[in-house]
């Protein structure tokens, strides 16, 4: 069963960063509670992590947003977290939203990237999350006792999120890696094309040689044969002249 924001606030399921109660009258007539940005965790071009309350999110850049409010999902309840629709409509994508199980207490965060072609300004105290709470049915004492509390103060939680983003690239598609991969692929394709052209010309050359070589050899053999026959004829004529001269010499 979904709780109204009024019920969730009065049950202490969501509080301000100072752990004080929110004004329930702010959410009269609404179906969810808005969470605001307290800290933006980003990476600079050198790969160093920084925190701020304002950031200009570039296309495909990733940052982590940490909430100002604290949620306290008591046993028997569950929280559902969504990125604000108007942020999604502007091209922002949240990579890790969904269910927060019973037993969690602390700020909420999400990793976001900018899928638009323009820079996107993120300000501290900007609304970025919608959260709704549900009461679990048939959640008896046995289930309640099995819930493991997981409580984080703001600074401990922030430390974990800084460690998380330090292992990720600055950009969602890792543009430097993509450039390298594209350059390598282009070079590989160029080499294949060059090799293909070389192989093609070699094939043509061999084909031409295959056709021309027999013709050339045949002509050469014919030329040698004709010269040989002419030489044999000359030898035969000379031989007959010698024989004729020898006969004349004998008569004298």
Backbone as numpy.savetxt, mean C-alpha at the origin, in Angstrom:
# Nx Ny Nz CAx CAy CAz Cx Cy Cz
-30.20 -3.62 24.52 -31.04 -2.42 24.52 -30.16 -1.17 24.52
-30.42 -0.26 23.57 -29.63 0.96 23.49 -30.08 1.95 24.55
-29.09 2.58 25.19 -29.38 3.59 26.20 -29.42 4.97 25.55
-30.23 5.83 26.10 -30.23 7.22 25.66 -28.98 7.90 26.22
-28.50 8.98 25.59 -27.36 9.71 26.17 -27.61 10.12 27.62
-28.83 10.51 27.93 -29.20 10.90 29.29 -28.93 9.76 30.27
-29.35 8.55 29.90 -29.15 7.38 30.76 -27.66 7.06 30.90
-26.94 7.10 29.76 -25.51 6.75 29.77 -24.72 7.71 30.65
-25.03 9.00 30.58 -24.33 10.00 31.37 -24.64 9.83 32.87
-25.89 9.57 33.18 -26.27 9.41 34.58 -25.74 8.12 35.19
-25.46 7.12 34.35 -24.85 5.87 34.83 -23.32 6.00 34.93
-22.79 7.12 34.49 -21.34 7.34 34.57 -20.56 6.58 33.51
-21.22 6.22 32.41 -20.53 5.47 31.35 -19.61 6.35 30.50
-19.82 7.65 30.54 -18.94 8.58 29.84 -18.79 9.83 30.70
-17.55 10.33 30.82 -17.25 11.49 31.66 -16.27 12.42 30.94
-16.04 13.56 31.53 -15.06 14.49 30.99 -13.65 13.99 31.32
-12.61 14.63 30.70 -11.23 14.17 30.93 -10.82 14.31 32.40
-11.51 15.17 33.15 -11.20 15.33 34.59 -12.00 14.35 35.45
-12.67 13.40 34.76 -13.46 12.36 35.42 -14.71 12.93 36.09
-15.17 14.09 35.63 -16.41 14.66 36.17 -17.55 14.38 35.21
-18.76 14.48 35.70 -19.94 14.15 34.92 -20.21 15.19 33.83
-20.70 14.72 32.69 -21.09 15.63 31.61 -22.47 16.20 31.91
-22.79 17.29 31.25 -24.12 17.88 31.40 -25.10 17.09 30.55
-25.99 16.38 31.21 -26.91 15.53 30.45 -27.89 16.34 29.61
-28.15 17.58 30.02 -29.10 18.39 29.25 -28.56 18.74 27.87
-27.24 18.67 27.68 -26.63 18.95 26.38 -27.09 17.95 25.33
-27.46 16.76 25.79 -27.78 15.67 24.86 -29.27 15.34 24.81
-30.08 16.24 25.28 -31.52 16.02 25.19 -31.95 15.93 23.72
-32.71 14.92 23.41 -33.21 14.73 22.05 -32.22 14.09 21.10
-31.02 13.74 21.58 -30.00 13.13 20.72 -29.92 11.62 20.97
-29.36 10.89 20.00 -29.28 9.43 20.11 -27.88 8.94 20.44
-26.90 9.83 20.42 -25.52 9.42 20.71 -24.78 10.55 21.40
-23.62 10.21 21.95 -22.78 11.20 22.65 -21.55 11.48 21.79
-21.26 12.76 21.62 -20.10 13.16 20.81 -18.84 13.18 21.67
-17.76 12.65 21.11 -16.44 12.75 21.76 -15.60 13.74 20.97
-14.75 14.48 21.68 -13.96 15.55 21.08 -12.47 15.21 21.08
-11.76 15.81 20.14 -10.31 15.59 20.03 -9.59 16.35 21.15
-8.76 15.65 21.87 -7.91 16.31 22.87 -6.48 16.39 22.35
-6.00 15.28 21.76 -4.61 15.23 21.30 -4.53 14.57 19.93
-3.68 15.13 19.08 -3.42 14.58 17.75 -1.98 14.07 17.75
-1.81 12.80 17.44 -0.47 12.20 17.37 -0.11 12.02 15.90
0.99 12.60 15.49 1.39 12.56 14.08 2.88 12.25 13.96
3.32 12.05 12.71 4.74 11.82 12.43 5.20 12.88 11.45
6.41 13.41 11.67 6.96 14.37 10.71 7.69 13.62 9.60
8.27 14.36 8.66 8.93 13.74 7.51 10.16 12.93 7.91
10.73 13.22 9.09 11.89 12.47 9.58 11.49 11.20 10.32
10.17 10.99 10.48 9.70 9.80 11.17 9.55 9.97 12.66
9.78 11.20 13.18 9.63 11.44 14.61 8.18 11.72 14.96
7.74 11.22 16.12 6.36 11.37 16.56 6.19 12.67 17.33
5.06 13.36 17.07 4.77 14.61 17.76 3.31 14.61 18.20
3.00 15.37 19.26 1.63 15.54 19.72 1.26 17.01 19.66
0.00 17.28 19.34 -0.45 18.67 19.24 -1.97 18.71 19.36
-2.51 19.95 19.40 -3.97 20.11 19.43 -4.46 20.70 18.10
-3.58 20.78 17.11 -3.97 21.20 15.76 -3.06 20.52 14.75
-3.64 20.07 13.64 -2.83 19.43 12.61 -3.52 19.59 11.25
-2.73 19.86 10.23 -3.23 19.91 8.85 -2.94 18.55 8.23
-3.98 17.76 8.08 -3.83 16.39 7.60 -3.74 16.37 6.08
-2.60 15.91 5.56 -2.38 15.86 4.12 -3.06 14.63 3.52
-3.31 14.64 2.23 -3.88 13.45 1.58 -3.04 12.21 1.85
-3.70 11.14 2.29 -3.11 9.84 2.59 -2.26 9.82 3.87
-2.13 10.95 4.53 -1.39 10.98 5.79 -2.22 10.32 6.89
-1.55 9.70 7.87 -2.23 9.07 8.99 -1.86 9.76 10.30
-2.86 9.95 11.16 -2.63 10.45 12.51 -3.55 9.68 13.46
-3.23 9.75 14.73 -4.08 9.14 15.75 -4.75 10.25 16.55
-6.07 10.12 16.73 -6.84 11.11 17.48 -7.24 10.51 18.83
-6.93 11.22 19.90 -7.25 10.74 21.26 -8.35 11.64 21.83
-9.35 11.03 22.43 -10.52 11.78 22.90 -10.25 12.57 24.17
-11.02 13.62 24.30 -11.00 14.40 25.53 -11.80 13.70 26.63
-12.89 13.07 26.24 -13.75 12.39 27.21 -13.20 11.00 27.56
-13.65 10.50 28.69 -13.31 9.16 29.16 -14.58 8.33 29.18
-14.48 7.11 28.72 -15.65 6.22 28.84 -15.34 5.14 29.88
-16.36 4.74 30.56 -16.24 3.72 31.61 -17.32 2.67 31.35
-16.94 1.65 30.58 -17.91 0.63 30.17 -18.04 -0.39 31.30
-18.99 -0.16 32.13 -19.19 -1.02 33.30 -19.67 -2.42 32.87
-19.42 -3.43 33.71 -19.88 -4.79 33.40 -21.37 -4.82 33.08
-21.72 -5.50 32.02 -23.11 -5.58 31.62 -23.47 -4.58 30.53
-22.47 -3.76 30.11 -22.72 -2.76 29.07 -21.65 -2.90 27.97
-21.94 -2.37 26.82 -20.99 -2.35 25.71 -21.15 -1.02 24.99
-20.04 -0.51 24.43 -20.07 0.77 23.70 -19.81 0.52 22.22
-20.53 1.25 21.37 -20.30 1.21 19.92 -19.82 2.60 19.49
-18.69 2.60 18.79 -18.04 3.87 18.44 -17.98 4.02 16.93
-18.34 5.22 16.44 -18.35 5.50 15.00 -17.71 6.86 14.73
-17.10 6.99 13.58 -16.58 8.29 13.15 -17.77 9.17 12.74
-17.68 10.45 13.02 -18.75 11.37 12.65 -18.97 11.36 11.13
-20.23 11.33 10.74 -20.56 11.24 9.31 -19.97 12.36 8.48
-19.98 13.55 9.00 -19.51 14.68 8.20 -18.01 14.60 7.93
-17.27 13.91 8.81 -15.85 13.71 8.56 -15.65 12.68 7.45
-16.46 11.63 7.48 -16.39 10.61 6.42 -16.73 11.22 5.06
-17.72 12.11 5.06 -18.15 12.73 3.81 -17.07 13.65 3.23
-16.16 14.11 4.07 -15.07 14.97 3.60 -13.83 14.16 3.21
-13.92 12.83 3.32 -12.81 11.99 2.88 -11.96 11.41 3.98
-12.38 11.56 5.23 -11.60 10.99 6.34 -12.09 9.57 6.62
-11.13 8.67 6.80 -11.45 7.27 7.09 -10.85 6.87 8.42
-11.68 6.31 9.32 -11.20 5.78 10.60 -10.88 4.30 10.42
-9.71 3.88 10.89 -9.23 2.52 10.63 -9.55 1.55 11.75
-9.94 2.03 12.91 -10.17 1.09 14.02 -11.27 1.57 14.94
-12.49 1.53 14.44 -13.65 1.84 15.28 -14.47 0.57 15.46
-15.45 0.62 16.35 -16.27 -0.57 16.55 -16.73 -0.71 17.98
-16.52 -1.91 18.51 -17.06 -2.24 19.84 -15.99 -2.06 20.92
-16.44 -1.50 22.05 -15.61 -1.43 23.26 -16.30 -2.30 24.31
-15.63 -3.36 24.72 -16.25 -4.33 25.63 -16.33 -3.83 27.07
-17.10 -4.55 27.84 -17.23 -4.26 29.28 -15.87 -4.32 29.96
-15.67 -3.42 30.92 -14.44 -3.44 31.70 -13.44 -2.39 31.31
-13.65 -1.74 30.15 -12.68 -0.72 29.71 -13.02 0.64 30.30
-11.97 1.32 30.78 -12.12 2.69 31.26 -10.91 3.50 30.79
-11.19 4.60 30.11 -10.11 5.45 29.63 -10.54 6.25 28.42
-9.60 7.00 27.82 -9.93 7.74 26.60 -10.12 6.76 25.44
-10.69 7.25 24.37 -10.80 6.47 23.13 -9.94 7.12 22.06
-9.53 6.34 21.10 -8.72 6.89 20.01 -9.03 6.15 18.73
-8.61 6.74 17.64 -8.71 6.08 16.34 -7.58 6.56 15.44
-7.17 5.69 14.57 -6.20 6.05 13.53 -7.01 6.50 12.32
-6.74 7.69 11.82 -7.48 8.20 10.67 -6.53 8.54 9.54
-7.03 8.48 8.31 -6.27 8.92 7.14 -7.17 9.77 6.27
-6.55 10.60 5.47 -7.27 11.53 4.60 -7.29 10.97 3.18
-8.46 10.51 2.74 -8.60 9.96 1.40 -8.97 11.00 0.36
-9.12 12.25 0.76 -9.46 13.29 -0.20 -8.18 13.80 -0.88
-8.34 14.73 -1.80 -7.19 15.30 -2.52 -6.75 16.63 -1.91
-7.41 17.04 -0.82 -7.09 18.32 -0.20 -6.69 18.12 1.25
-5.93 19.08 1.79 -5.56 19.05 3.20 -6.82 19.20 4.06
-6.77 18.61 5.25 -7.92 18.66 6.15 -7.44 19.15 7.52
-8.06 20.23 8.01 -7.68 20.80 9.30 -8.37 20.07 10.45
-7.56 19.63 11.42 -8.09 18.98 12.63 -7.74 19.87 13.82
-8.76 20.26 14.56 -8.57 21.14 15.71 -8.84 20.39 17.01
-8.17 20.81 18.07 -8.49 20.30 19.39 -9.91 20.65 19.75
-10.59 19.78 20.43 -12.00 19.93 20.83 -12.96 19.78 19.65
-12.45 19.38 18.49 -13.34 19.09 17.36 -14.04 17.75 17.61
-15.32 17.68 17.28 -16.06 16.42 17.42 -15.56 15.44 16.36
-15.27 14.21 16.77 -14.81 13.22 15.80 -15.44 11.84 15.99
-15.94 11.54 17.17 -16.55 10.24 17.45 -18.01 10.41 17.88
-18.81 9.40 17.54 -20.14 9.23 18.13 -20.11 7.92 18.88
-20.61 7.91 20.09 -20.62 6.68 20.88 -22.03 6.44 21.43
-22.46 5.19 21.33 -23.74 4.78 21.92 -23.47 3.58 22.82
-24.27 3.47 23.86 -24.11 2.39 24.83 -25.32 1.47 24.80
-25.03 0.19 24.95 -26.10 -0.82 25.00 -25.97 -1.60 26.31
-27.12 -1.93 26.87 -27.15 -2.82 28.03 -27.32 -4.24 27.53
-26.43 -5.13 27.97 -26.45 -6.51 27.52 -27.54 -7.30 28.26
-28.32 -8.03 27.53 -29.36 -8.85 28.13 -28.78 -10.16 28.69
-29.39 -10.66 29.71 -28.98 -11.94 30.33 -27.52 -11.93 30.78
-27.04 -10.74 31.19 -25.66 -10.63 31.67 -25.71 -10.81 33.20
-25.62 -12.06 33.63 -25.82 -12.39 35.04 -24.56 -12.16 35.87
-24.64 -12.50 37.15 -23.53 -12.30 38.09 -22.27 -13.05 37.67
-22.48 -14.22 37.09 -21.33 -15.02 36.63 -20.56 -14.28 35.56
-21.30 -13.68 34.61 -20.65 -12.90 33.56 -19.98 -11.65 34.11
-20.67 -11.01 35.03 -20.12 -9.78 35.62 -18.79 -10.05 36.31
-18.71 -11.16 37.05 -17.47 -11.49 37.75 -16.34 -11.86 36.78
-16.71 -12.32 35.59 -15.70 -12.73 34.60 -15.10 -11.56 33.84
-15.69 -10.37 33.95 -15.18 -9.18 33.25 -13.84 -8.75 33.86
-12.85 -8.54 32.98 -11.53 -8.11 33.44 -11.40 -6.59 33.27
-11.25 -5.87 34.37 -11.13 -4.41 34.28 -9.85 -4.00 33.54
-9.98 -3.00 32.68 -8.84 -2.46 31.93 -8.94 -0.93 32.01
-8.26 -0.36 32.97 -8.36 1.08 33.21 -7.04 1.77 32.84
-7.15 2.89 32.12 -5.98 3.64 31.68 -6.18 5.13 31.98
-5.20 5.73 32.64 -5.25 7.18 32.76 -4.78 7.78 31.43
-5.02 9.06 31.26 -4.76 9.71 29.96 -3.31 9.54 29.51
-2.36 9.77 30.38 -0.94 9.78 29.98 -0.42 8.37 29.67
-0.91 7.38 30.40 -0.53 6.00 30.09 -1.10 5.59 28.73
-2.36 5.93 28.52 -3.02 5.62 27.25 -2.30 6.33 26.09
-1.94 7.59 26.28 -1.25 8.37 25.24 0.09 7.73 24.91
0.79 7.24 25.92 2.08 6.59 25.70 1.92 5.37 24.80
0.90 4.57 25.03 0.66 3.39 24.20 0.36 3.78 22.76
-0.42 4.85 22.57 -0.79 5.27 21.23 0.40 5.86 20.46
1.29 6.51 21.17 2.52 7.02 20.55 3.38 5.85 20.07
3.47 4.81 20.90 4.24 3.62 20.51 3.62 2.95 19.29
2.28 2.92 19.25 1.59 2.29 18.11 1.90 3.03 16.80
1.77 4.35 16.80 1.94 5.11 15.56 3.41 5.19 15.14
4.31 5.00 16.09 5.74 5.04 15.74 6.13 3.86 14.85
5.32 2.79 14.86 5.60 1.62 14.04 4.94 1.70 12.66
4.19 2.75 12.42 3.45 2.88 11.17 4.09 3.92 10.26
3.85 3.83 8.96 4.37 4.85 8.05 3.59 6.15 8.21
4.16 7.24 7.77 3.48 8.54 7.85 2.25 8.56 6.96
2.35 7.89 5.81 1.25 7.89 4.85 0.63 6.51 4.75
-0.66 6.50 4.52 -1.42 5.25 4.47 -0.88 4.32 3.39
-0.53 4.85 2.21 -0.03 4.04 1.10 1.49 3.99 1.05
2.18 4.59 2.03 3.64 4.57 2.09 4.22 4.97 0.72
4.12 6.25 0.39 4.44 6.74 -0.94 5.90 6.48 -1.35
6.84 6.57 -0.38 8.24 6.31 -0.72 8.43 4.88 -1.20
7.77 3.94 -0.48 7.87 2.53 -0.87 7.22 2.31 -2.24
6.08 2.96 -2.46 5.39 2.82 -3.75 6.26 3.35 -4.89
6.92 4.50 -4.67 7.79 5.06 -5.70 8.92 4.08 -6.04
9.52 3.49 -5.00 10.59 2.52 -5.21 10.09 1.30 -5.98
8.92 0.78 -5.56 8.37 -0.40 -6.23 8.03 -0.10 -7.68
7.45 1.08 -7.94 7.10 1.46 -9.31 8.34 1.61 -10.16
9.39 2.27 -9.59 10.64 2.45 -10.33 11.27 1.10 -10.67
11.24 0.17 -9.69 11.81 -1.15 -9.94 11.02 -1.90 -11.00
9.70 -1.77 -10.95 8.85 -2.45 -11.92 9.06 -1.90 -13.32
9.18 -0.55 -13.40 9.42 0.08 -14.71 10.76 -0.37 -15.28
11.79 -0.40 -14.41 13.12 -0.83 -14.86 13.08 -2.29 -15.33
12.34 -3.12 -14.57 12.22 -4.53 -14.93 11.52 -4.70 -16.28
10.44 -3.94 -16.47 9.70 -4.01 -17.73 10.56 -3.52 -18.89
11.34 -2.44 -18.65 12.21 -1.92 -19.69 13.26 -2.95 -20.10
13.80 -3.65 -19.07 14.79 -4.69 -19.37 14.16 -5.82 -20.17
12.91 -6.18 -19.79 12.20 -7.23 -20.53 11.97 -6.82 -21.98
11.60 -5.53 -22.17 11.36 -5.03 -23.53 12.64 -5.06 -24.34
13.75 -4.59 -23.71 15.04 -4.59 -24.41 15.46 -6.01 -24.76
15.29 -6.92 -23.80 15.64 -8.31 -24.06 14.76 -8.88 -25.15
13.47 -8.50 -25.10 12.53 -8.98 -26.11 12.89 -8.49 -27.49
13.30 -7.21 -27.57 13.71 -6.65 -28.87 14.97 -7.33 -29.37
15.92 -7.55 -28.45 17.17 -8.21 -28.84 16.88 -9.61 -29.34
16.01 -10.32 -28.62 15.65 -11.67 -29.03 14.94 -11.66 -30.38
14.10 -10.63 -30.59 13.37 -10.53 -31.86 14.35 -10.31 -33.02
15.29 -9.37 -32.82 16.27 -9.10 -33.89 17.18 -10.30 -34.13
17.51 -11.03 -33.06 18.32 -12.23 -33.23 17.56 -13.28 -34.03
16.26 -13.40 -33.73 15.42 -14.35 -34.47 15.35 -13.97 -35.95
15.19 -12.66 -36.20 15.15 -12.19 -37.59 16.46 -12.49 -38.30
17.57 -12.20 -37.59 18.90 -12.42 -38.17 19.10 -13.90 -38.51
18.72 -14.75 -37.55 18.88 -16.19 -37.78 17.99 -16.66 -38.92
16.79 -16.08 -38.99 15.88 -16.46 -40.08 16.46 -16.06 -41.43
17.02 -14.84 -41.48 17.64 -14.35 -42.73 18.83 -15.20 -43.11
19.65 -15.50 -42.08 20.83 -16.33 -42.33 20.41 -17.70 -42.84
19.34 -18.23 -42.24 18.86 -19.55 -42.65 18.45 -19.56 -44.12
17.87 -18.46 -44.57 17.43 -18.37 -45.96 18.59 -18.05 -46.90
19.42 -17.08 -46.49 20.48 -16.58 -47.37 21.65 -17.55 -47.46
21.99 -18.18 -46.31 23.19 -19.02 -46.28 23.17 -20.13 -47.33
22.09 -20.89 -47.47 22.09 -21.94 -48.50 22.26 -21.37 -49.92
21.60 -20.23 -50.15 21.72 -19.60 -51.48 23.16 -19.18 -51.74
23.78 -18.57 -50.73 25.17 -18.11 -50.87 26.11 -19.29 -51.10
25.89 -20.34 -50.30 26.76 -21.53 -50.43 26.57 -22.16 -51.80
25.32 -22.22 -52.24 25.06 -22.83 -53.56 25.74 -22.05 -54.66
25.67 -20.71 -54.60 26.33 -19.87 -55.61 27.84 -20.04 -55.56
28.36 -20.16 -54.34 29.81 -20.32 -54.20 30.26 -21.65 -54.79
29.47 -22.69 -54.46 29.81 -24.01 -55.01 29.72 -24.00 -56.54
28.74 -23.34 -57.11 28.59 -23.24 -58.56 29.76 -22.51 -59.18
30.20 -21.42 -58.52 31.34 -20.65 -59.02 32.61 -21.47 -59.01
32.83 -22.19 -57.93 34.03 -23.05 -57.83 34.00 -24.12 -58.91
32.83 -24.71 -59.12 32.70 -25.78 -60.13 33.02 -25.25 -61.53
32.49 -24.09 -61.86 32.73 -23.51 -63.19 34.21 -23.19 -63.39
34.86 -22.64 -62.35 36.29 -22.33 -62.46 37.11 -23.60 -62.61
36.70 -24.61 -61.88 37.40 -25.89 -61.96 37.28 -26.50 -63.37
36.07 -26.39 -63.92 35.88 -26.92 -65.28 36.72 -26.14 -66.30
36.78 -24.82 -66.15 37.58 -24.00 -67.06 39.05 -24.36 -66.95
39.50 -24.57 -65.72 40.89 -24.93 -65.50 41.21 -26.29 -66.11
40.29 -27.21 -65.93 40.48 -28.55 -66.51 40.54 -28.48 -68.04
39.72 -27.59 -68.62 39.72 -27.44 -70.07 41.05 -26.88 -70.56
41.57 -25.88 -69.82 42.87 -25.31 -70.19 43.98 -26.34 -70.09
43.92 -27.14 -69.05 44.94 -28.19 -68.89 44.88 -29.19 -70.04
43.64 -29.52 -70.40 43.45 -30.48 -71.50 44.01 -29.91 -72.82
43.77 -28.62 -73.09 44.28 -27.97 -74.31 45.79 -27.93 -74.30
46.38 -27.57 -73.16 47.83 -27.51 -73.07 48.45 -28.90 -73.26
47.79 -29.89 -72.66 48.29 -31.26 -72.80 48.32 -31.69 -74.28
47.28 -31.36 -75.01 47.21 -31.70 -76.43 48.27 -30.94 -77.23
48.53 -29.67 -76.90 49.57 -28.91 -77.58 50.95 -29.52 -77.37
51.15 -29.93 -76.11 52.46 -30.56 -75.81 52.63 -31.85 -76.61
51.58 -32.63 -76.64 51.64 -33.88 -77.41 51.89 -33.59 -78.89
51.27 -32.54 -79.39 51.44 -32.19 -80.81 52.87 -31.76 -81.08
53.45 -30.98 -80.24 54.82 -30.51 -80.39 55.82 -31.65 -80.30
55.51 -32.58 -79.42 56.40 -33.73 -79.26 56.37 -34.57 -80.55
55.22 -34.71 -81.16 55.12 -35.47 -82.41 55.89 -34.79 -83.52
55.81 -33.47 -83.60 56.53 -32.73 -84.64 58.03 -32.87 -84.44
58.43 -32.78 -83.20 59.87 -32.89 -82.89 60.40 -34.27 -83.26
59.64 -35.28 -83.14 60.05 -36.65 -83.44 60.25 -36.80 -84.93
59.40 -36.20 -85.77 59.50 -36.27 -87.23 60.75 -35.57 -87.73
61.10 -34.47 -87.07 62.31 -33.76 -87.51 63.56 -34.56 -87.16
